């Protein structure tokens, strides 16, 4: 078994085509991603951008209790967070014109019953600034309702300017909370998906190694079949060598991402190595099964890997949206995708405090690996010399 292991390792290392796809490809793609994302300020992408808001100061606006004071407080230049930059507009037509030509992002009116109405440009839909702006106005509406309720019960508060000041200054209160272990970084998902794709390409290593053990591939394969070494020993040594080569390639790619590109893995590099071990094992089991089909070429494996990478979000925001939709609608379908399990394992290590999501992904990789390992053993037993 040891000689078979050494021979298999040497033959795989000398196969330049395999090394290109399993070692050089993820390194080159990591460099490409690094150059693409180097000019992006990931932390600033979630920062709040001040909204240029038009104000129509009519009779209804002046009658809204504390609205003017609240807007002055959240638009002050020395405010901790400047939510709005205000621009006075004569009427709705002028505000609409300024919104359409991009001078302002929207405008604020007040209805006859004193309710503020926020009108934002369509370009603001789905933006972080739009959500915060709506939250600010919703906070004012709730505070104004509380003020009116307090005045109805204690009318003397209407003559107290301090009471109005308390309500207006406390109308907007925001607290920054962290719902993940680290700040969200959109580029990290590409690197994790790339590691999954590299593991998928590593299946070609095991496929080629097992294919060379078949009698119909070459005279060497025929001699190995006719030899006195039991087939299970040949399979174990071949898969062990394939796993070692796959693991080496993945670890080199991981180290390149971590220490050269600076990819964040949440400070859990030890658990990342566990994910790499299971990823290499999954690739070895799947590749061993595919390698029992002598006529199955490496191009088919790479094609399947590229196809599965679509559902791990490797090819851009549109593909990531598709991957997320599939994961929400058909979670069992995503769970069956080994590349999704690999990328999600690294994703969970970065963002989740608990290790339960990571453990679930690891168990998913094991559940995928075992059936392919059993099928590979069965097919290898059927290819002994008495069955040829």
FENRA-V955067 format. One record per run of one state. SS is the DSSP state (2 for helix, 1 for strand, 0 for the rest). FROM is the first residue (numbers start at 1). TO is the last residue. If there is no record, write none. Layout:
SS;FROM;TO
SS;FROM;TO
//
This chain:
0;1;1
2;2;13
0;14;15
2;16;37
0;38;43
2;44;46
0;47;50
1;51;56
0;57;58
2;59;63
0;64;66
2;67;74
0;75;83
1;84;89
0;90;91
2;92;100
0;101;105
1;106;110
0;111;115
1;116;120
0;121;121
2;122;124
0;125;127
2;128;153
0;154;154
2;155;159
0;160;160
2;161;169
0;170;187
2;188;211
0;212;218
2;219;226
0;227;230
2;231;261
0;262;268
2;269;291
0;292;297
2;298;310
0;311;316
2;317;329
0;330;330
2;331;335
0;336;337
2;338;351
0;352;355
2;356;381
0;382;384
2;385;387
0;388;388
//
